[in-house]
């Protein structure tokens, strides 16, 4: 197993806290601005992260009916489904090309399934949950990439378990409200439960919290928002939760614009600045934890 | 809205006014409302202290009639220059906002000592032993 600790799950039990947005923006930034090599694993059945990157890299072709032949059939695309599907019981038979899609030289993705709602294929024995880590391990993916980001769904499910079993770190985007606070609490519980249920896996591959980051913070936050942020920080102080100093801003344009437009594609210096400091803090935090 | 709250909000609003006539206009309203208010001052004697803050004193006969107190005060305001009006503005701020801010911070302090987020977490946490 790789010595490198570079697999990070983007996770919160609460939905709509910018898990996917943060994941895709940070990935693209690290590739384009910091010359990193990044693999994104889209394990969220909603596959929004996949859709964004496919739009940006025009993977599905032009969706003009008259030029129908230009449209790529999504059934031929690599997909995370192929990691979990039963027919590929033995992983050696799985080809990388069936699973990893190369968006460009530094940025690869294991796409979510776009044409079906991919579901858990095997239940009961728990081996299906280990297929993702087995896949990463057998192909030595941790040594191929600087970072591997896993975009998780906001649920405690097969997907989350698969993701956490594969991760060295989990990173929690958090809105400064009570629901997100409880989402963070629930997540801590899930991690604790998982650690005891899969004691063996985690003893050889420890899972560490990378920290929480406040998201959707307005340019000039209301008093209540600031108070909530402080109170949430305080509430988790005893649990030694690390909170990122930089916040991910709320920007309407991020939700109203095309999927294909990423922050680095924009002229918005302020937004880019925020993303820059977040990525820098992220890299610092990664190297701090690695030193421990 | 209680007179006190109304005055507070008005005093707050004038803090940003830099136009001479507009500020004077608002001060007319604030002083007239305050002086005539039985809520603010039960007896005319109480008005003396209020006026002292602004360095205003009237002869005894004036202080016997609120109408006169108000009228004479408005006349004073009418003749003030911008600098003096600003002093009035500041004094009103001290009187209505800072004092009441004290109450406010007291309330806030007690409220903030209680960490709502922590309470919620303690109530619903799934990480309790």
Interface residues (C-beta under 8 A of the other chain):
Chain A: X178 X181 X182 X185 X186 X188 X189 X192 X227 X228 X231 X232 X234 X235 X239
Chain B: X112 X115 X116 X117 X118 X120 X121 X124 X125 X126 X127
